[in-house]
Amino acid sequence: MPLHIYPRSLQYLEAVARLGSVQAASRALGIAASAIDRQIIGLEEECETPLFERHPRGMRLTAAGEAAILLARRWRADQDRLSDELRQMRGMEQGTVRLAAMDSLSNSVLPALVSVLRDRHPGINLSVDIMAPQDAARDLDQAMVDLAVVFNLSADKTRHVLWSTPLPFGCVVGQGHRLWGAPSVTLKDAAQNPIAAQSEILPVREYLERRYGWLFNPVKPVLVTNSQQLLKQVLLEGKLMAITSQMDVATELLAGDLSFVPIRDAGLKPQSLSLVVDARRPLSHAARQVGNLQASLLEDLMKRLNDMIAPAAPVSPG
């Protein structure tokens, strides 16, 4: 049986915060609105401060409420980990592991993780949320996820890195493009080609805009999108080029549908991809199994991608 050490009042607090009103929480939980309201008022009396701002159209957390929610999520995560560990002690390998990941991994390592996990650890369930790096870092800090696979995550003493790798930039093109199969290219030469670019909210574009904004000015990209799938479909036509990392197009590179041409210019700092956990909380047995599998799959994928790139002499900036 699952543990029930997580207070009901905190369950209601989370639901109201997530859904925006007592009435919405009542409908979602199947609990009378008056019961939920009593629990919230009781919490506020114990805390001696309001946890919500009450408005005609709903309820919004106060600063105290935000702090209470953070603690509530950590409490719930601790309950889940304890439950998993007790199952493990009874010889039962079960549990749900929550993973935050990037959209570009959706057709490479993530399906592989699901497949391997199902075969090797059928009692472990996986919950995957696709989100931006900053959102993944926030959810990891708030105990909303157990692990995160993210690009360009800043160093933080509260995070423990299970696996990490640099991701050098390159030009990605389809068959028929003039750069197809080239051993390397300078950024100046690459900029002479029509570009399909990622949206500025994505890590690759954010970095390029900050360091090499001249790539997109005065000549605008032919396409700007936050959809990795659309970007890859356009590149397959062989007319446009994108500046990104191998990991964004891993499946297509391994299939031979796209080509990755390294950019050898000095000063072009690689991105990074990291698998991280919160250093302040112990991992459950299930989360450790998922973390080990994910690190192994990422390492194998990077080796296969790097083996495809022929060594080339460094090219000085043009």
C-alpha positions in Angstrom: 0.0 0.0 0.0 1.2 3.5 -0.7 2.4 5.7 2.2 0.1 8.5 3.3 2.4 10.7 5.4 1.8 13.7 3.1 -0.7 16.0 5.0 -4.1 16.4 3.3 -3.9 20.2 3.9 -0.8 20.4 1.7 -2.4 18.3 -1.0 -5.2 20.9 -1.1 -2.8 23.7 -1.0 -1.0 22.3 -4.1 -4.2 21.8 -5.9 -5.6 25.3 -5.3 -2.2 26.8 -6.3 -2.1 24.7 -9.5 -5.7 25.2 -10.5 -6.2 28.8 -9.3 -9.3 28.4 -7.1 -11.0 26.3 -4.4 -13.8 25.5 -6.8 -11.5 24.2 -9.5 -9.6 22.1 -6.9 -12.9 20.8 -5.6 -13.9 19.5 -9.1 -10.5 18.0 -9.8 -10.2 16.2 -6.4 -13.8 15.3 -5.9 -13.7 16.9 -2.5 -16.2 19.5 -1.2 -15.1 23.1 -1.7 -15.9 23.8 2.0 -13.6 21.1 3.2 -10.7 22.4 1.0 -11.4 25.9 2.2 -11.3 24.9 5.8 -7.9 23.2 5.4 -6.4 26.2 3.6 -7.7 28.6 6.3 -6.3 26.2 9.0 -2.9 26.3 7.3 -2.9 30.1 7.2 -3.8 30.3 10.9 -1.0 27.9 11.7 1.4 29.9 9.6 0.0 33.2 11.0 0.1 34.7 7.5 -2.1 34.5 4.3 -0.9 31.9 1.8 -3.2 33.2 -1.0 -4.4 36.5 -2.3 -8.1 36.1 -2.9 -9.6 37.8 -6.0 -13.0 37.5 -7.6 -11.6 35.4 -10.4 -9.4 33.2 -8.3 -6.6 32.8 -5.8 -2.9 33.7 -6.2 -0.1 32.6 -3.9 1.6 35.1 -1.7 5.3 35.0 -1.0 4.6 32.9 2.1 2.4 30.6 -0.1 5.2 30.2 -2.6 7.5 29.1 0.2 4.9 26.7 1.5 4.4 25.2 -1.9 8.1 24.6 -2.3 8.3 22.8 1.0 5.1 20.8 0.2 6.5 19.6 -3.1 9.7 18.5 -1.4 7.7 16.7 1.3 5.7 14.9 -1.4 8.9 13.9 -3.3 10.4 12.6 0.0 7.3 10.5 0.6 7.6 9.0 -2.9 11.3 8.2 -2.4 10.6 6.6 0.9 7.9 4.5 -0.6 10.2 3.4 -3.4 13.0 2.5 -1.0 10.6 0.4 1.2 9.4 -1.5 -1.9 13.1 -2.1 -2.7 13.7 -3.5 0.8 10.8 -5.9 0.2 12.4 -7.0 -3.0 10.0 -5.1 -5.2 11.6 -2.9 -7.9 8.9 -0.3 -8.4 8.3 3.4 -8.5 7.7 6.4 -10.8 10.7 8.4 -11.9 10.1 12.0 -13.2 12.5 13.2 -15.8 12.7 16.7 -17.4 14.3 16.7 -20.9 14.7 18.7 -24.0 12.5 18.4 -27.1 15.5 17.5 -29.3 16.0 14.2 -27.4 12.4 13.1 -28.1 13.3 10.9 -31.1 16.7 9.6 -30.0 17.7 8.7 -26.4 14.3 9.1 -24.8 12.5 6.4 -26.8 15.6 4.2 -26.2 15.3 4.8 -22.5 11.7 3.8 -22.4 12.4 0.6 -24.3 15.4 -0.4 -22.2 13.6 0.4 -19.0 10.6 -1.6 -19.9 12.8 -4.7 -20.7 15.1 -4.4 -17.7 13.0 -2.8 -15.0 9.3 -3.4 -15.8 8.2 -2.2 -12.4 9.6 1.3 -12.9 7.4 3.8 -14.5 8.7 6.9 -16.3 7.2 10.3 -16.4 8.8 12.7 -19.0 8.2 16.4 -19.2 9.6 18.3 -22.2 10.6 21.8 -21.1 13.1 24.6 -21.5 16.4 24.4 -19.6 15.4 27.2 -17.1 12.1 25.4 -16.4 13.8 22.1 -15.9 16.3 23.7 -13.4 13.4 25.2 -11.5 11.4 22.0 -11.4 14.5 20.1 -10.2 15.0 22.6 -7.4 11.4 22.4 -6.4 11.4 18.6 -6.4 8.9 18.4 -9.2 11.3 16.1 -11.1 14.0 13.6 -10.1 16.4 14.0 -12.9 16.9 16.6 -15.7 18.7 16.3 -19.1 19.4 19.9 -20.1 21.5 22.1 -22.4 23.8 24.8 -21.1 22.9 24.4 -17.4 24.8 26.8 -15.2 26.9 25.5 -12.4 25.2 25.3 -9.0 26.3 23.7 -5.8 22.8 22.4 -5.3 23.1 20.2 -8.4 25.0 17.0 -8.9 26.1 16.1 -12.4 25.7 12.4 -13.3 26.9 12.9 -16.9 28.0 15.8 -19.1 29.5 16.4 -22.5 30.5 19.4 -24.6 28.4 19.9 -27.8 30.5 21.7 -30.5 28.6 23.7 -33.1 28.3 22.7 -36.7 26.4 23.3 -39.8 23.6 20.8 -40.4 22.5 20.3 -44.0 20.6 17.9 -46.2 21.8 16.0 -49.3 22.4 18.4 -52.3 23.6 21.3 -50.1 27.0 22.6 -51.1 28.3 21.9 -47.6 27.2 18.3 -47.6 30.2 16.1 -46.6 32.6 19.0 -46.1 35.2 18.2 -43.4 34.8 21.6 -41.7 33.7 25.2 -42.4 34.4 28.6 -40.9 31.5 30.6 -39.4 32.1 33.4 -42.0 31.7 30.9 -44.9 28.7 29.3 -43.3 27.0 32.6 -43.0 27.0 32.9 -46.8 24.3 30.2 -47.0 20.6 30.7 -46.4 19.8 29.9 -42.8 17.0 28.1 -41.0 17.3 29.3 -37.4 15.8 28.2 -34.0 13.7 30.6 -32.0 15.6 33.0 -29.7 14.1 31.3 -26.6 16.0 28.1 -27.4 19.6 27.7 -26.0 21.4 27.5 -29.4 19.9 30.6 -30.8 20.2 32.5 -27.5 24.0 31.8 -27.4 24.5 32.7 -31.1 22.6 35.9 -30.8 24.6 37.0 -27.8 28.0 36.2 -29.3 27.5 36.2 -33.1 24.4 38.4 -33.7 25.8 39.4 -37.1 24.8 36.0 -38.4 21.1 37.1 -38.4 21.6 40.8 -39.3 21.1 42.4 -41.8 20.2 39.1 -43.6 17.3 37.5 -41.8 16.9 33.7 -41.6 14.6 32.1 -44.2 12.9 30.3 -41.3 12.7 30.9 -37.6 11.0 28.2 -35.5 10.8 26.6 -32.0 9.9 23.3 -33.6 12.8 20.8 -34.0 10.6 18.6 -36.2 9.8 21.4 -38.6 13.5 22.5 -38.7 14.7 19.0 -39.6 12.1 18.6 -42.3 13.1 21.8 -43.9 16.8 20.8 -43.7 16.1 17.5 -45.4 15.3 19.4 -48.6 19.0 20.3 -49.0 18.5 24.1 -49.5 18.9 25.6 -46.1 21.4 25.2 -43.3 21.1 25.3 -39.5 23.8 26.0 -37.0 23.4 23.7 -34.0 24.8 20.6 -32.3 24.8 16.9 -33.3 22.4 16.1 -30.5 19.6 18.2 -32.0 19.6 16.0 -35.2 21.1 12.7 -33.8 18.6 10.3 -35.4 18.8 11.9 -38.8 22.6 12.0 -38.7 22.9 8.3 -37.9 20.5 7.5 -40.6 22.5 9.5 -43.2 19.7 11.8 -44.0 21.5 14.9 -42.7 25.2 15.9 -42.5 27.0 17.6 -39.7 29.9 19.9 -40.7 32.0 21.1 -37.8 32.6 24.8 -37.4 36.3 25.1 -36.5 36.5 28.8 -35.7 38.4 29.7 -32.6 36.3 31.3 -29.8 33.1 29.5 -30.7 32.4 27.9 -27.3 30.6 24.5 -27.4 27.3 24.1 -25.7 26.9 21.5 -23.0 24.4 18.7 -22.3 24.2 17.5 -18.7 22.2 14.9 -16.8 21.7 16.3 -13.3 20.0 15.6 -10.0 19.4 17.7 -6.8 22.4 17.2 -4.6 20.4 18.0 -1.5 18.1 15.0 -1.8 19.0 11.3 -2.1 17.8 9.5 -5.2 15.4 6.6 -4.9 16.5 3.2 -6.1 14.3 3.6 -9.2 15.7 7.0 -10.0 19.2 5.7 -9.6 18.4 2.9 -12.1 16.9 5.4 -14.6 19.9 7.8 -14.1 22.4 5.1 -14.8 20.6 3.9 -17.9 20.1 7.5 -19.2 23.8 8.2 -18.8 24.8 5.0 -20.5 22.5 5.7 -23.5 23.7 9.3 -23.8 27.4 8.2 -23.7 26.8 5.6 -26.4 24.9 8.0 -28.6 27.6 10.7 -28.4 30.3 8.1 -29.2 28.4 7.0 -32.3 27.9 10.6 -33.4 31.5 11.6 -32.8 32.8 8.5 -34.7 31.0 9.9 -37.8 33.0 13.1 -37.9 36.3 12.7 -39.8 39.3 14.5 -38.2 40.0 17.8 -39.7 42.7 20.4 -39.2 41.6 23.5 -37.3 40.5 26.4 -39.5 41.4 29.9 -38.3 38.6 32.5 -38.3 37.9 33.9 -41.7 
